[in-house]
Amino acid sequence: MPLMVAFVLSSNVISQVVQRSGRYKSYMIAGFVLMVAGFALLTQINVHSTLWDVGWRMFIVGLGMGPALPLLNLAMQNAVSFTQIGAATASRQFFQQLGQALGGAVFGVVLTTTLAAQMHTNFAPILSTVPPALQAQLDPAQFSRSVSSAESGGTQVDLGGQIAASVSAPFEAERKLVTTALRDGNAEARATLIAGLNTTPALKELLAQSPVGQPPLEQALAVVDQAEQEVTKEAQTLGDKVTVALKLSFANSITKIYFYALWLVAAALLLIAFGLPELPLRKTNSAEIVHVFE
């Protein structure tokens, strides 16, 4: 929206100026200079950038697009005869759409490959500090899809909550098993808890050192609750780290796209500045145009 507001504003103002001055190339160059500046500023966004930080940079890009793009069409129409304006305009539109399709595909591939590499790099320090069982739940691609789908719907993603929910699931099963073993006196459930790989160590020790029927159910459940609270706290901290890694990966990938766009716009600026002649702007009335087509 900031880009389109600036585009409409600047294009309307420049059209009036060009109509009165009869010159267009200098305004076109100024527009491309603004676009270069806007893309250069967009390459500086990071994980701490706000919507306002992005918005005013996009506004500058829009201010540059306003004079740049419509005046290209004007320069092309001014360079051909009246009988060729339709064909020339259609040709320009065709090649513009062709460039958009090609550019979208190329930049889409660049964004995808860059994002995958960035996520691998930023997730590596996190994965090296967590147990192997938890590493499988921290698939960067999975979190990328989750964040992308949720943000497309305008919702915020609580990665810490997602990780905490996943690590809390085994504790629910452990509570049921503890209840069966101590309240119902199920010896098989008791043995399963003591031999289980995922059983809380403190609970194992408590069960192993107590006679059958002991300790009280409340004490055993308190041990499970305490262990779950500690794991949940660690999971929330881990979720915060994962969130930062995701944001850093997306920010670095998107700024790389803007970096490439910056050089493309700069190349277009040089081509226009040194390769596009400024022809006198034709001023005719409707009667003359009708005469040409007759």
Phi, psi and omega in degrees: 000316175301321180296314183290323177300313180294322180298311180296317181298307185290324181293322178292319179294313182295325180298322178291320180295315181295321179300325182274326185270331183077006178246144182224335187295317182297323179289325177295316178297318178299322178296317179292327176297317177297321178296318177299316179297319180296315179293324176298320177291325179292334177290350182264359179290152182215191184293342181265359182291139178263175175300324178296318180300320179285321185298313183289333175290318176295328178298319179295318177300317179297322177299325178285323180293328182305308177282328190289306189286310180297325181289335172297318178295320178296316181298322179292316180292329180286342184270350181244166178287164181300326181289344182253002184298318181298312181295319181294318179296318179296320179296317179298317180297320180297311182290331176294315179293324177297317178295323178295317180295315180294315180296319178299319179293314182295312181291332174295318177295317179299316181296317182296312182292321179294318180296318178298317179293319180296319180293322177298317181292316185281336179274339184304313179297329180287314182295332181288347183252000182248157179297155180303325181296327181275336180299325180295333180275351182254051177286116182304320181297322180295315179294325179298314179295321181296314181293318182296315182292322181288319182289333177294337176266004176083018180250152177271146183255126177263089182293325177299318178295322178296315180292319179299321179295322181290322180280344180276340183303315180298332181291329177295317177295324180293322178297317179298320180291321177296318179297318179295321184287319188263320181283320183264353180069032181280110183291327180294318178295323178297315180294324178297319179295317182293323182270349185293140180287332183263002179290139179304128182305319180297324179290320176302312181297320181295318180288322183291329184267000183246149177290167180299137183091348177238156002281178178298151181301319182298321181293319180293319178293328177296323177296317179296317180299317181296318180296321179294321179298319180294317181293321180296320178297317178295322180295321179295319177297318178296321178297322178296321179293320179295320179299315178297318179297320178295313180297320179296321179295314179295317182298315181295323180291317182290320178294333176292322175299315179296327179296315178294319179297325178303314182288328176294317179294322178297320178295320177296323178299316180294320179297318181289319183295322186249348185243351182255112178286146177262107179274150177303133182287122182289138176234110182228161174260171185297327181296321179294321180294318178298320179298320180298315183286334175289000000 
